[in-house]
Amino acid sequence: MQNAVIAIEATNYLQHMMDEPPAHEPLLAALGGEPIALKLHIHQELDRWKENKMRPLFVFDGQSVVGKDEMRLRAAKTALNHTKKAWELYAENQPSPAVKAFGSSGMINQACQGHH
């Protein structure tokens, strides 16, 4: 596959990178922002493509379809409820369950999907 150009669905690719080490940071929903290790992880991935003499062609989502915004809003509200529960666990001095709840809240996933 040397010298191949491979089309990649960018949103899913980036989401996968954020869900896997080293970029996965379970407290990201609590702290906000982007994963600290994400930029380094992206550079490492691009270097790997280059080493294998392959070129990624990132394809981003197109224009919104009717109803997509409503679905995204519904998913964001659900993620917000999960984050609220995580903060409650934190306030109840339950750090391990709180970290797990923040990590599975989906808040960052929803934020990333909203920026096309």
N, C-alpha and C positions, 0 to 999 in steps of 0.2 A: 504494500500500500504506500510505498514511498512516492513522494511528489503528488499524493492525492489531496484533494480539497474535500473536506467533510463538512456537511451542513449540520449545525447543532442548534436545537431550540434553546435560546439563551436563557429564558426565565427558568426552565427546569434545570438546566445545567448549573446556573448560579445557586438555585435553591439546594441542589444536591451538594454543592460545595459548602454551603452554610450549615448543612445538617451533618456533615462528616468532619472528623478531626482533620487538621488542627483548627479549622475555622469555627467549629461548633462551640458556642459559649452559652450554657444554659441560663445564665443570668442576664442575657442580652435584653430580654423583654422588660426587665426591671430597670436596667441602666439606660436603655435607648441607644441609638447610634448603630454603627455597623460593627461587625466582628473585627477585633483588632488584627487577627491573623489573616483576614480575608485577602488583603492586598498581596501579601507574601504568597499565599496559597495560589492566587490567580497567576502571579508571575511564574511560580514553579510549574503550574499546569501548562502555561504557554511555552516555557522552556522545554517541557517534555514533548510537546507537539513538534517543536523545532528540531529537537534531537532525533526524532523519528522521521524527519523530512516530510511532515504532513502539515497542511494548513487548515485550521478550523474556520468555517464561515458561519458566524453567529447570526441567527435569524430571530428577530424580536417580534413579539405579538403585534398584530395589526390594530386597526381601529376598533373601538369598543362596539359590541353588538347590543341591541336593545335588551335590557334586563340584566346585563352583566354588572352594571354598577350596583343594582339592588342586591344581587347575589353577593357581591364583594362586601357591601355594607352589612348584610346579615351575618356573613362569616366573621367580619371584624367585631361585631357586637358579641358573638359567641366567644371569640378569642379574648375580648375585654373582660367578659364574665370569668373566664378561666384565670386571667391575670389578677382580677380582684380577689379570687379565692386564694391565689398564691400569696398575695399581700396579707390576707387574713391569717394564713398559716405562719407567715413570717412574724406577724404581730403576736401570735400565740406561742412564740418561741419554739417553733418547729422548723428549724433551718433546712434539714434534709428534704422533708416533703415540700417545703416552699421552693427550693432550688429545682426539684423535679417538676413542680407545677409551672414555674416560670419557663422551664425548658420545653414543656409540651403545650404552652399556651397558644402558640401559633401567631402571636402578635407581630413578630418580625416577618413571618411568611406573608401575612396580609399586607404589611407595609411595603414589602418588596414587590408584591404583585400589583400594587397600585401605582408604581412608577415605571411606566413603559415609555 
